[in-house]
Amino acid sequence: MLLRFRRPSARVEVQVRTFLARMVFGMVCAAALGAAGCGSSVEDAPDAAGTTDVGGEGGGGEVAVDVGEEDLAPSDAKDPGELKQEVEAPVEIVEEEYVPVVDDYPPAPYGKVVGAIIKNHKFLDPQHSNTRKLSSIYNKDGTKEKTVLVMNASAGWCSVCKEEALQMKKEYDTYKDQGLEIWFTLFQDYDGLDATVKFWNTWMAVIKPNYPTLLDTAFELGEYFSVEATPLNMVIDLTNMKIVYMQTGFDKVGMENAFKQYLKK
């Protein structure tokens, strides 16, 4: 291959290999791309190798260099595309700070007695294939539909629980439009094992409740009572998430008197 370069002066001392490796490649691949006055032409050359053709001192002569293709790509050279990337200004990467989702819920401290704020417990809702947290019905500014919650903890082996589950259907029909919400949670099945979705389906087929029936798979409500005293019933003021009534067993009159105070006027 023959490269011809326009020389600017009368005499040019050319060292073929060094000129090509250090100057030609650098000029052609890095600096001379698009630069004015650097438009060299590549033409076919005579067979003579290692010769130079030097013109007069007027500056119009040419220097002809015969080299092999390997000289055009020395081992330490880089691809033009890589060179271009190196000279471009780096793009600044700004990492956004991770902000965890925080539930809108009253802050701690939480308690386990009447008058205390209840923790933001979470239950499984098989009917909608998701989970429900108490924060989902927190009525901070009093603008939501529900104003008071009756939350129950029951088990399949508990006969009183079944009786309550049936009676609460009428309570829900009567007071749901006045702000009453009921969460009936199941923590064990008929054999005293952890409640499962399969058991939930059986319970739903028998009771046919008209209010949310959830699974307390982690038995979170177990910290409020002893299993032998099942069921547990709690009444919670949804405007501040405070426990206003808590009783084991089923006292329909006492529970009803408690939640009626927080219904819509």
FENRAMO-V216097 format. One record per pair of residues at least 24 apart in sequence whose ideal C-beta (glycine too) atoms are under 6 Angstrom apart, sorted by the first residue. I is the first residue (numbers start at 0). J is the second residue. Records with the same first field share a line. If there is no record, write none. Layout:
I: J ; J
//
This chain:
1: 44 ; 63 ; 65
2: 41 ; 64
3: 40 ; 42 ; 61 ; 63
4: 39 ; 62
6: 60 ; 62
7: 58
9: 56
11: 62
13: 51 ; 62
15: 64
19: 66 ; 70
20: 73
24: 76
28: 79
29: 82
102: 134
104: 134 ; 137
105: 240
111: 223
113: 242 ; 245
115: 242
116: 240 ; 241
117: 240 ; 242
120: 219
122: 184 ; 213 ; 215
123: 214 ; 216
124: 213
125: 196 ; 199
136: 237
137: 240
138: 237 ; 238
141: 238
145: 178 ; 180 ; 237
146: 178 ; 237 ; 261 ; 263
147: 178 ; 179 ; 237 ; 258 ; 261
148: 180 ; 235 ; 237
149: 181 ; 234 ; 258
150: 182 ; 233
151: 183 ; 230 ; 232
152: 184 ; 220 ; 231
153: 185 ; 230
154: 187 ; 229
155: 188 ; 189
156: 189 ; 191
157: 229
159: 249
160: 230
163: 249
164: 206
168: 209
171: 209 ; 210
177: 262 ; 263
178: 262 ; 263
181: 210
182: 211 ; 213
183: 212
184: 213 ; 215
185: 214
186: 215 ; 218
234: 258
236: 261
//
